[in-house]
């Protein structure tokens, strides 16, 4: 356990005692949000990001340790565990290396090498390996035995060859040597399967593609794997990218020769040994390591995609809330009509209807009158419009409603409706609105997510919110775990109103689960609102541990104790009372009194339980209790008359909302039902390694249209507004082989001018395929519900 703590501490660049303390808290059932917020003294101030990394690595290293002990026991039971091997196993820092060391001792089905050993050919293999002066055929003649199935010298040499091949291929240090070389130099090549050119047209950027496996970003890797899974692309790993095909002698064969310090020349056994080495590489090691490295690439790509999804989800959940205002939600539709729902300032549903302002019914005037009446009746302040089909038409309709109502205090905002249909058909929605038609539930969700995105979006499975790329191609369990952690962190960062929160929102609070959340709501329904945090202890099955974990994140506005409306944990109330006693004040006089709080010397209150970090946090919270960490609410204005992709022209400057951020750029919604890409090289005039350093999901930005492909629905934007659209690209560039900007290939700009010379055929192949090609890499990977 100490070794695990040391390893993680080194990786996180923190002290071992910090990691050990965090591990102990996690093992005792504490959550990451609770540890990050209320146990800073114990962990030395580890934040939630560090704690999430610690938690993930802890799981991996414990699994590694469990596997290590199983392997040691298995080899020990075989009576083959030497002290040197035991030390190598104890020092193995990865599952891959551990399995390499175990390979020779791993129970396996009978191989050709084992059969040859059983036939008595091991001495022949050893003799030819140790003495290259021996003549292979003459030496093998002594081992010919019809009874053992060895009918000729050729059979004997074949068996000896397989014995050595398996011995070499199970040498852990040799495998690691070749693995290091391949990770650095090997190139992944992609070609189109014969006859699949038309069917797999969306993958045409990868019909003749090569890139170093170490350089392939997650979105391209996942596109390649999807193409292979759909039997459109064939993927191969080229270990010798600088050699012309067919390759006569692989560098990996030289690595094997060098590893065993062989100097093969003209000795009698050299030719045979050279063949053994060639077969060892081609038959045993190459296929094994290709499979391993491609699996590793997929895993790395999945982790990258999951990270992007998690970051975008966090930005969406932490988007600015419009606040407690009566809101009208419009779920746009044509033939089936536009669904309407109105919720009051508390989010309670007060009215629903369906209108038909658009074709084919064209009941525009009637619909305007209907909505104007509802707006006035319920004192609506905000109109939330879903951004799906007919959204721009509905946006025009909302403008007409505002004009006809003659009210100045109404604003209309386009809202992402991703996941609304999933919520509408969910069991939760059925319980919340049992009498409401499924189609109308989506309008309720659209209205509520404008009031408070976090409170509403927690009701939807994170994967259905649609801000990821290739989300169906990654490990669903790993994705769910990562996204759940994001939701948990966001909910606890903002805090939850105990008397208003729904079961889904309460479920995400530190220390609570679905059962406890439901019990809290049941208690609230039976006994009325909570007046203080102590009442939580009366909730069925909510014990001391759950109370400790959740209490600080649950807020009570207008309760018995003003501290219950803050993030000050009940365990710290005695500390606040000590401050009140020493300053001769009441709580009401202390809260929000910056001058008084600034005069408090935090070090005067340090004791065994509370250190400076906690005391400073408490003073900061008392200054601005219950402060919402989310940004100020703002809205984007889409340009009138720009409603479809065909309305866009190069050079046009528009305002839009960042809908998604990837490793290669940001997608921006300008209201044309198709998000456009701002490539990473066009986000700013400065070099950018991570697009999130410049933008995040939900940001309102100005973009210039650079290129429009109406047929394939691809839009290229730039945020460098002084940048000028290029003239029509040549045929190769139109096919995605390096669209130029400022006279340089876009992928070259994005990589600081570095050129990719990886080519299995000795000709230049662009690896990144530029901005529009990266747009392809995510265009069909994005999921919108």
Protein Blocks (a to p, Z undefined) as FASTA:
>chain_A
ZZmmmmmmmmnopafklmmmmmmmmmnopafklmmmmmmmmnnopafklmmmmmmmmmmm
mmmmmmmmmmmmmmmmnopacfklmmmmmmpcbfklmmmmmmmmgccdddfklmmmmnop
mmmmmmmmmmmkbcfklmmmmmgcfknopabfklmmmmmmmmmmmmmmmmmklmmmmmmm
mmmmpccdddddehilmmmmmmmmmmpgcddfklmcfklmmmmmmmmmnomaccdddfbl
mbccddfbdfklmmmmmmnopacfkbfklmmmmmmmmmmmmmmmmmmmmmmmmmmmmmmm
mmmmmmmmmmmmmmmmmpccebjcddddddddfklopadddddfkopafbdcdddfbcfk
lpmklmmmmmmmmmmmnopabdcddfbehklmmmmmmmmmmmmnopakbccddddfehkl
mmmmpmklmmmmmmbcfklmmmmmmmmmmmmmmlmmmmpcfklnopaghklmpcfklmmm
mmmmmmmmmmmmnopafklpcfklmmmpghiafklmmmmmmmmmmnopafbfklmmmpgh
iafklmmmmmmmpccehiablklmmmbdfklmmmmmmmmmmnopafklmnoplklmmmpc
fklmgcfklcfklmmmmmmmmmmghiafbdcdddddddehiabfklpcehiacddddfbd
cfkbccddehlopacdddfklmpmbdcfblklmbcehiacddddfbdcfknopacddfbl
kbccdddddfklmnopopaeehiafklmmnnopacfbdfklpacdfklpmklmmmmmmmm
pccZZ
